Amino acid sequence: MSFSAAKCVQPLPLNSTTPRSTEKPLSFDPFRTSSSFLGSTHKLRFNGLSKTAQHNSHSRSAVVAVSDVVQEKKTKAISNLLITREEGLELYEDMVLGRAFEDMCAQMYYRGKMFGFVHLYNGQEAVSTGFIKLLKKEDSVVSTYRDHVHALSKGVPARAVMSELFGKATGCCRGQGGSMHMFSKEHNLLGGFAFIGEGIPVATGAAFSTKYRREVYKDPNADQVTLAFFGDGTCNNGQFFECLNMAALWKLPIVFVVENNLWAIGMSHLRATSDPEIWKKGPAFGMPGVHVDGMDVLKVREVAKEAIERARRGEGPTLVECETYRFRGHSLADPDELRDPAEKKRYAERDPISALKKYIFENKLASEEELKAIDKKIDEIIDDAVEFADESPLPLRSQLLENVFADPKGFGIGPDGRYRCEDPKFTEGTAHV
């Protein structure tokens, strides 16, 4: 599969039937394909025509339909399998880990073990797994406030993530980050961010550092790729547009991954966006824009593989819109009364874990007993993480002001030569940790 810059970046005249480019065509033509997956576009009416009908009345823009790519490859490949047995088991284990972890988080939250807002990832596992499991350890991931599963996919131990959620000193941020601020230097997880759009400039900066090391310092090993995850609500945010422009201008090794779950808290994506097809914003800034079924890990993986390899080759960024769905409310404090029950039921029937499981069985990649063994292994990991987090110590009081200022110990050194954050009088009246 290839996202040719000439084919996927250049806009077409509205009534054109052929691309402007005269270069050699792709092995498949993205302009012949369309995306019919956008959940509820038929509800969006304009002058008597649905948004989809208007879109289809003109030649196709640069949406890469993965099914067409796979079909093209089938004629050349010896095997029709999209994944090997080992890959299938890895994908299944990672997705089950994410789902089971989040289910346990819900239990622990309602038992009072976690505080503040907790946003769960149930239903969106195909996006995290499909992208992150293709990365090298040196590659970076920047997340959002829905970041637990991104951390797990990147290799942060379940113990460290659960402890962070419990606010314990053994957490990946020593209990100072909590649910929305997972970070791990060791795993190049550059943070979860509570405010929408906050992480995109950080991810763009990380991608710039890779390019700078390669081109200025002549470091031959500087081929790291950065993934920036964010939701559909972020795509009307100024930082999103600014960073797309910068990444395209400098051909940065970054993939912008839109987890379009169709709802920005309680606002329908279709009501909040003039053009709900987010992938179109990629070609507008000079990079490929791709739409993929985010409920199918194999399709996500197919697109992710090309986008990541493209960035690693130095060919610049890609915007990938993964249309997915969260099975729970926006957070555990959300009663989730705004979404249509029929819509929720429709997407629940397209559970990405069940779909992968079906593919594994149909292609005889593994037996039911093998998958049950993975399920049991994950249950043990989750139980161990909860036990570890529950028994872990709370952060020291002296840690309260650390990492707030540039001074790593917090608030500088007092007249007596001691760190001020260690002075009981200085922290008097603050919340006990």
N, C-alpha and C positions, 0 to 999 in steps of 0.2 A: 504494500500500500504506500502511496506517496502523496504528500500534500504539496504539489508543485506550486511554487510562488507565482508562476505565470498563470496558472490555471485557477488557483484558489484565492488570489489576492486581488486581481484586477476586476473592478466592477464592470457590469455589462450595461449597455443601453437597455431600456425597458423592453423594447420590442425586438431585441436582437435574438437570433436563434443560434448564433455561433460565437465562440469566444473571440475576443479581439486578437489574442496572441496567434502568431503564425508558427510558433514553435511546434516541434513534434508532439503529438497528443499523448496523453497518458494511456496506459494500458486499459484503464476504465475512464469513463467520462463523468466527472462529478456534476456536470451541468445537465446531465440527463436524469439525475436522481433527485428525489425530494424527501422531505422529512414529514411524515404524517403522524409522528408520535406525540406531538405537543398536545397533552392531555385533553384540554377543553376548548380548543380554538374555535370549534363550531359555535360556541356561545357568543363569540365576539363578532358583532354585526356592524357592517359599515355600508351604507347605501344599498341595503338589500342583499349584499354579498357577504359571506363569511370571510374572515381574514385568510383562511386557507384557500378559499376559492379565488380571492384576489391574487394571492401569491402564485397560484398555479396557472393564472391567466397569462403570465409572462414566462420567459425562459427561466430555467432553474439557476439559482445562485450557487455559491460554492459550499453546499452541504455534502459532506462525504457520507454516503450510506454504507455502513459497514457490511451489510448483507451483500451488497454488490462486490465489495472488495473480496470478501470471502469466496464468493462464487467465482470470481476471476482467478483466484489462487487455486481453487479446486481443480481446474483443468491442467494445472502445471505440477501440482504436488503429487507425490506418490501416495500419501495418505490424506484422507479427508479430515482427519482429526485436527482440531484447532489447538489442542494442548496435549502434552504427554501425560502419562499417568502421574508422574511426580509433580508436575505443575498443577494438575487437577486436585491432588491431595493437599498441596500447599495452599491453593486458593480456598478450598473448602475449609481447611483448618483456620485460616486467617479470618474468614467471614464468620464462622461459628464463634470464634473467640470474641470478635467485636460484638456480636449479637448477645452472647451469654454475659459478657461483661456489662453491657448496658442494662440488661434485664436485672442483674444483681445491683447495679447502681440505683435503680428504681426502688428496690427493696430497702437498701441501706438508707436512702434519702427519707423514705417514709418512716423508717425506724429512728430517725434523728441522728444518724451517723454523719450526715453531710449537711452543709449549711449553704445559704445563698441560692443562686440559680444553678440548676443542672440541666443541660440540654443534651438529650440523647440522640443517637445516630441510627436507631433501628429503621431498617428499610433501605438505607443508603450504602450498605456495606460494599456493594459491587464497585462503587466509585473509588473508595479508599483502597480496597484490595487490588482492583484492576490497574491502578496507577502505581501505588507505592511499592508493591512487590516486584516491580520491574526496575526499581532504583538500585544503585550501588550504595554502600554505607556512607560514602563521602558526599553523596547528593543530599540536597537540603529540602525540607518540607516546611512550609509556613501554613498554619491552620487558622481556624476561626474560633468562636466560643464553643462550637460543637466538635471538640478536638480529641476526645478520649480515644476514639478508634483510629484516628490518624496516628496518634502516638504509638498505639499497639502495633499497627501495621509497620511502622518504621523501626520496630524492635525494642521500644521501651518496655521493660518487664511489667507484667500485670501488677506485681507487688508495688512497684514504684508509682504507677498511675493510681491505683486504689488508695495508697497511703496519702498521695497528694489530695485526693478527693476528701479524705478523712481529716486533712489539715495536720498531718503528722510529720515529724522531722525526717522520716525515712522516705518521704515523697520525692519525686523527681525535681521539685523546686523547694524541698525542705519544708513543705507545708505552707509556703508563702504565696503560691500561685492559685491553688484551688482548681475548680472545674474548668474555668475558662482560660487558664494561663499555663498549660502544659509546656514544658521546655526541657530539652536535654541536649547539652553540648556534645556529649558522647555520641549521640545518635543523629546529630545534625537536624534536630527538630527545633526550629527557630521560634517557636512559641505559638500559643493560641492567643487570639486577640478578641477582647470583649466588644469593642466597637467595630461596626462593619467598615470594611475598607482599610482598616489600620494595618493589616498584615501585608497588603499588596506592595506598598513602598519598601517594606523590609525585604520582601522576596526579590523585588527588583534590584535592590542594593546588593543582595547576596549574589544574584546573577551577574551584576556588574563587576563584583570583586573577582569572580571567576574569569571573566573576559579580560580584566585588567592584569591579572596574574599571567594569563596566557600571552597577551600581546605586548605588555610593557616589561614584565619580568622574564618573559620567554620561558615560562614554566611549562614543559611538555606534558606534565601530569594534570594541568589545570583544565579538566574537561567536565567538571561537575555541572549537574543540571539542578535547577530549582523548580519545585512545584509550588504554586500559590493556589490554595483552595479558598473558595468564597462562595456565597450564595447568590441567588437571583436578585435579592434586595440590594446587594452591593453594586449591581451593574448600572445603577443610575447615580452612582456616587462619583464625585469629581476625581478622587484619587485613582479610581479604576481607569478613567480615560487618560489621565496624565501619565500613568505608568505604562499603559498600552502604547502610547505615543513614544515614550522614552525607550521601551524595550524594542520596538520595531525600528526606531531610528538608529540604535546602536547594535541591533541584531544580537540581543542578549540571549543566553541559554536558559530560557525560562518557559514553562508551560502554565498558562492561566487556566485553571480548572474551575468551571462554574458548576456548582452542585445545585441545579435548578430543581428544587422540590416543590415548585409552583406556589409556595406561600412564604411571604416575608412576615413572620410572626402571624398576624391575623389578616394580612392584606394579600389578596389574590394577585399573583404575578400578572395576570391578564388585565386586571383593572389598573395596575400601577405603571405599566410600561407601554409606551406608544407603539413599539414593535416588539412583541413578546419573543421573537426569535433572536436570542442574545448572540448567537454565533456570528450574525451579520456584522457585529461591531469589530470583529477581527479584520476582515477585508477592508473595512473603512479606515483602519490604521496601517494597512500594508502587511498584514500577516494572515495566514490561513485561518478560517473560521470553520469549526467542525461541530456538528450536532450528532449525538449518539444516545442510544437507549441506555440510560444509566441504571436500569434494573437488570441488565444482562452483563455479567462480569466478563464474559468472553468478548462481547462487542466493545466494551470499555477498554479492555486489555489490548485489543487490536489497534484501536485509535491511539491509546497511550503509548504503545510501543513505537509507532512511527513518530509521534510528536516528541518523545524523549530522545530518540535517536537523531532526529532532525536537529534538536537543540544541541546535542553533544557533537554533532558534525560541524557546528558553527553556523548553521543556516538560519538561526533566529528563533523567535517565539511562535507559539501557536495558542489560539484561544479555543478551548474545547468546552462545549456546553453539554453536560451530562444531565439528561432529564430523568429525575429520580423522584422519590417520595418518602417523606418521613412518616412512620407508622404511629408515632405518638405526637402529643401536642408540641408546641414550640419549646417549652421547657416543662419540667415536672410540676411547675406551678400553674400551667395552662390547662384549663378544663377541656380544651379542644372541642368547643361547641360550634365553631364557625364553619367548619368544613362539612360538606355534604356527606352523610353516611354512605351513600351509594358510591361516591368518589373514593372514599377510604376503602370500601369493600373491593372495588375494582382493582386498586393498586395492591391490596393485600393478597389478591389472587395471583399477582405477578411477583411474589416474594423472590428476591434474587438468590437466596440460599436454596430454596426449593427448585428453582430453575437449574442451578448448577448441579444439584444432586441428581435431577432427572437426566441431564446430559451425561454425567458420569456413569449412571446405570445403563443408559441406552447404548453407550459406546464401550461398555464393559471395561472401564478404566479402573474400577474398584468394586468390591462387593459391599453389601449392606453391613456386614459384620465389621469391615474395615472402617466404614464411616461411623458406625456406632462406637468403635474403639476411640476414634478421634473425639467424638462427643464426650465420652467418659473422661478422656485426658483433659479436655477443656474444663469440664466441671470441676475436676480436681485442682486445676490451676486457679480457677476463680475462687474456690473455697479457701485455698491456701492464701490467696491475695487478701481476702477479707480478714482471715485470722491474723495474718501478718500486720495489716493496717490497724486492726483493733488493738493489738498488743504493743504497737510501736509507741515511742514516747512523743509527747507534745514538744514543739519547739521551745527552746530556752527563752526566757524573758529578754535576755540580752540580744536576741536575734531580731527583736521587733523592728528596729530601724536599719538593719543591714540591707544593702542593695537598694536603698532609697536614693542615696547620693553617690557621686563618683567614688568617694572613699568606700572601699569594700566593707569596712566595718561599720559604716552607717553615717554617723554625724560628726566625724572628726574627733580630735583629741582635745580634752579639756585642759585647764591650767595645771591640773595635778598630774598630767601625763597619761591619764587613763582615758579609755574610750568613753565618750559621754553616754552611749547607749547601755553601758554597764553600770551606770550610776542609778541606783534605785530611785533617787529623788527626781531624776530627769524624766523617768517614765511613769512617775506617780500620777495616778488618775487615768492612765490609759487602760484599755481592755486587757485583761489577763489572758495570756496565751497558754 
